[in-house]
């Protein structure tokens, strides 16, 4: 009787389907052992290993060789930069600032540290050697894994000169783009007229469906071609999020004309203060009303602001007598996440407070009157809503992809936050927010989410 090896009788199409299910429903670590069983499995399944690629900065340079070979297989690429890992791949003795002549502090600041320069060089090599080979790239994300509560290593920042070649080399196949360099751009670049990201981003808009940006040097040239004297058209764009929580400001040389904002004043670079809540919502409303984004479904501008004011409740009561116990200003002070929903012409202010002295965590009050406790990253993602989501491996996608048939098999990361009851039972055991006591005393919420008409 002839013996048959049943695995050898499986067709390549069936094996590919099995490997694809294994890849999408678990992690790359689960697929890899299967590809090492035999050469046939390796040949059929290896392209799936490169379909969704997540690269963190320690492996940025070493990944170049394999992606040069398999770049045509890549459909989605996420580069995640973690400042806390900068020193992991830098030779010893390269942790100090690069030395420059005395008397030139601007140059010293702009040089960055040894580890930072190593990162810049790795990004430059990656942009020139790998990005042009990603002919079928569909989704690209470059993000900094860092929150406001963490300190950056001395001399660490992302130089725009390392970002521009990556953006210029992105293929026409890219439809989803995310660039988030939160808190890492250097202040001296604002005075350098040769570094301008917006004209490089603008030509990408017509091919994009989903775009999310958090960059410190954004300006109206993102939407407006000064040379052609017209606004850019993005007929496919469905979602656009601009997070200005890092104090996004105009770059000096954008050369923008005055734009009619429809609210009684012109928008001119020379007139705008460094206040993102002032000009970005008005600019975005102007662009939307001009018909540049006919298919856009969600268009949000996010901001983050501090409130150091005291309460009006400390004023005298109507009968002229002072209130028995004025409200505590420290209890009422809060940070605010601001969401400007451009299509809805609405602005939402969501208060957030540090929970207690000596206790980690933040409390956010939402529009649905929930109290959520978590770290800044999770709460900020909660405010931005389901615009972009993340797999457990760190791959970033627009939320619209997660709802497709291809996206339903992925393991998506769940953002961690707790309800008031959960937090009080564990981390906050024995603690209470000062504002809770004040609210209990007056019988109403003193800090609550607000909805305002207009942007």
N, C-alpha and C positions, 0 to 999 in steps of 0.2 A: 504494500500500500504506500503510495507516494505521500510524503509529508509536505505540508504547505506552511510557509511562514505568512500568517495572515496579515501582519503589518506590511509586508512587502506587496501585498495585493491591493492595498488601499491606494486610490488615485491621488495625484498631487493636489487636485482641487479639494478633496475631502480632508487631506492632511492640513492644507492651508486653512480651511475652515476651522479645524480643531485647534490649530495653533493661534488663530485669530481670537477664538473664544477664550483660550487660555490667557492670552495677552491682555485682552480688554477686561476680563473679569477678575484678574489678580494683579500681579506686578511682574515687571520684567524678570525678577529673580525666580519666578515660578516657571517662566517659559525657557529660560536659559538651559537648565539641566536637560530638558527634552531635546534641545538642539545639539547636545553633545553625545547623543546616543549613537548616531551614525551620520555619515556624510550626506546622505539623502535628506535627512531631517534638517541638517545644518543648512544645506543649500536652499531648501524650501522656506524655512522659517526665519533665517537671518534677516531678510528685509523687514520683518515685523519688529525686530529689535530697534530699528532705526526709524520706524514710522512716527513715534512720539519720543522726542529726545529732551531730557532735562539735564542741563549742565550747570554745576555750581563752580564757583571760581577756582577751587583747588584743582579741578580736573579740566579747566578750560583749555590750557595749552596741550595737555596730553591727548585730548579728544580730537585734535585737528587731523591727525593722520587717518584715523578710522572714518571721519566724516568726509575727508577728501575722496575716499573710495566709495562710501555709501551715501553721499550727500543727495543723490537723486532719489533715494528711498524716503527721505525725511518729509513728512507732511506737517508736523508741528514741532516747534523748537521753543523751549523756555530756557533763558539764561538767568539763573538766580545768583545774585551776588550777596554774599554774607560777609560784612566787614569783620565780624568776630573770627573768621577763618582766614583772614588775609595773611597772617604770619605762618600759616601751615605749609605754604609752598615757597617761602622766601628764604634764601640762604641766611645763615646766622651772620649777624653783624650788619644787616641791611635794614635795621628797624628805625634808624634815626633819619632826620631830615637830610636831604641832599644839601651839601654845603655849597654856598654861593658867596661871592664877594660881600664884605661888610658894607652896609649902607644901601642895600637894595632889598628892603623888606618885602616889596611886592613880588619880586622874583622868588624869594625864599618861600613865600606862601603859595605861589603858583606852581612850584616844583613838586610839592607833595613829598611823602615819605618814600623810602626805598620799596616797601611792599606795595604802596600805591602805584608807583611807576612800573613795577612788575605786572600789576593788573592791567595798566594801560597798554603795555606792550603785548600782553596776551590777547586783549581785545582787538588791537590793531592786526595782529597775525591772524586771528580768527576771521575778521571782516574781509581780509584780502584773500585768504586761502580757502575758506569754507563757504561763506555766504554766497558768492557767485555760483557755487555748485549746487545750491539748493533749488533746483529748477521747478520742483513741484511743491514748494513750501506754501502752506495754506494759512497757518497761524504762527505769529512770532510774538514773543513776550520777553522783555528785558526788565527785570525788577530787582529792587534792592530789598533784601530781607532784613528790615530794620524798622523799629518803631521809635517814637519820640522819647520813650522812657529809657532807651538804651544809649550809651555813649559810643561815639565813633572813635576808632583808633586814631591817635595823633597823626595828623598829616594825611588822613584818608579823605578823598573826594573823587567823584567821577568827572573826568575832563571831557567837555563836549567834542574835542578833537577825536576822541575814541568812539564817540557815538555817531558822528556824522558819516564816516565810511560805512558803518553797518546799515544805516538808513538808506544811503545812496545805492548800496548794492542789493537791497531787497528785490526779489524778482516780482514780475507782474502777477504771479499766481497768488501773492499774499492778499488775503481778504480780511484778516483779523490782526490787529496790531495793538500792543500794549507796551507803553514805556513809562516806568515808574521808578524814578531815582530819588525817592523821598529823602529829604534832609541831607543830601550828599553833594549837591553842587556847590561850587566855590564862589564866594561873593565877588572876587576880583574879575570874574569873567563878564560881569555886567558892563564893565567899562571897556571891554575889548570889542571894537566894531568888526573884527574879522571873524568872530565866532557867532553864527546866527543859525539856529536850528530850524526855525519856522519855514524858510524857503525850501528846505530839504524835506520837511514833512508835508508841505502843501501839495506837491505833485503826486503823493501817494493817496490823497483823499479820494479821487475818482474811482479807484479800484477797491476801496475798503467797504466792508459791511459793518464792522464793529471796531471802535477805536476808544481807547482809554489812555489818558495822559496825566502824568504828574511830573512836571518839569519846572524848574525855577526860572528858566529863560524862555517864556512863551510871549508872543505878541500878536497883534492883529494880522501880521503877515502870514499867519497860519491859514487864514481864510481869504486873504486878499492879495492878488498879484499886482504889485505896484506898477511894474513895467507894462502889463497889459491893461491896467486901469479897470480891472473887473474882479469880482469875487469868484472864487473857485467853485465849480459845480461838483457835487458828490452824489450822483443819481442812485447809487446802491446803498448809501450809508443808512443803517437802521438804528444803531445806538452809538451815542457819543457821550463820554464822560470826561470832564476836565476837573481834576482835583487841585484846587489852589491852596491847600492847607499848608504848603511850604512857602507861602507868600510869593506866588508867581507874580512877576513884574514884567513890564515892557523892557525890551532891549533898546538901547539908545538909537541905533541906526536904522530902525525899521522903515522910516520915511512914509508913514501912513498919512493919507489925507483925512480930512474931517469926515466922519460918518454920521448920518442922521439917525439918531437912536429912537426917534419917535416919542421921546419923553421931554422934549423941550430944550435939549441942549445938544451940541455937537460933541463928538468923541474925538479928541485929539491927543496924541502922545504927549505933547508939551503941557497939556492941561490936567492930565490924570495923575493923581497921587499914587504912591505905592500901596494901594489898597485894592486887593483883588475883588472884594465885594462891590467895589464901585464900578469898575469898567467891564469885567468879563461877562456878567449876566446881560448887561445892556448890549454889548457887542454881539453876543450869541443870539439875542432876540432879533437884532438887526439882520444878521445873516440868515436866520430861519425865515423871517418875514420876506426876505428877498428871494426866496425860492431856491436857495442853493442846495437844500437837502430835502427833496420832495418825498422821500420814503422814510424819513426818520421817525421812529416810534418813541424813542427815549433820548432826551438831550438834557443832561444835568451838569450844573456847575456846583462844585462842593467847596466849602470854605470852613475854616476853623478859627474861632475868635475867642478871646478872653474877655471876661466881664469883671471889672474891678469896682463897679458901682455899688452903692448901698441902696437899701430899700426905701421907697417912698412912704412905707408904713411907719417910719420913724417920725413923720410929721405930727403935729398936734391933732387931736381929735376935733370933731365938729363943735363940741361945746366949749372949746378953748382950753380944756385940760389936757395935760400930757398923758399919753398912754401909760398904764401902770408898768408895763414891761416891754420896752422897744424890742423889735426883732433884731436878731443877731446878724450883722452884715456878713460875717464869715460864713454863716450857714447859708446865706443866699447867693454868695458869689459862686459862679460856675463857669466852666468853659462851654462853648456852644458849637455843635456841628451845624453848619448851615447848608441846606440843600435848595438850590434854585432849579425848579423844574421849568425849563424854557417853554415847551409846548403847552403846558398847563397854565403858564403865567402865575405860578405859585412859588412862595418861599417858605421853607420850614426851618424853625430853629429848635434844635434838640439839646437840652441841657445835659451836662456831664460833670461829675464831681469825683475827686479822689475819695475813696470810701472812708478811711480813717488814717490818722497818723500812725505809722508803723505797720500798717496792714496793706499788702499789695492789692491792686485792683482798682477798677473804675466803675462808677454807676452811671448808666445812661437811661434817660426817660424817653420813650418812643412816642410816635404820633398815636399809637393805639393804647396809650396810658400804661405801658409795661415798664417795669424797672428791671434792667438787665445789668449783670455784673460780669466783667471780663477784662482782658487786656486791651490796649489801645487798638491793636491790629484787628482783633475780632469785632470790636464795637464799631470801628470805622467801616469795616466791610459790611456790617449790618446796616449802617446808615446809607452806604452806597447802593445797597440792595443787590438783587441777583443780576448784576451786569456781567461780571466775570467770576468764574468759579475755578476751583483747583482740585486736581486729583491728589490722592494720598502720596503720590510720588513727587508732587510739586509741579506738574504740568498745568499751565494756565490756559483756559479756554473761555470764549464768550458763553454766557449762560444759555444762549439759544442753541449752541451745539449740544449741551448736556441734555436737552430735551428731544434731540433727534434720535433716530434709530441707532446710529453709530455711537452716540454718546451714552446711551442708556446702559451699556455694559461696563462702563468705567466705574471704579471705586472713587467716589468724590469725597474730598475732605470736608468734615463737618466743623464749622466754626464753633468754638466753645464759649458759651456764656451761661450764666446761671440766673435763675429767678431770685427775687428777694428772699423767698423762703429757703431756697437751696443755699444761698450765700450765708444767710444768718445761721443756718444749721451747721455749716462747716467752717469756711474761712472766717466768717464774721462772728463766730460764736463769742458772746460776751461783749461785742462792740455794737455801736449804733451810730448812724449818721446824725450830725447835729441838726440838719434840716428836718429830719423826721420828728425830733422833739418839738421844733418850732411849729411844724405843720399840725402836730397833734394838739398843741396848745391853742392854735387859732381855728382849727377845725377845717382846714382846706389845704390844697397843694399850693405851695409858694413857688416852686420851680416846676414848670410844666412845658411840654412841647407847644410851640405856637405855629399857627398857619396864617400867612399874610398874602393878600392878593398882590400880584405883580412880582417882578424879578429885580 
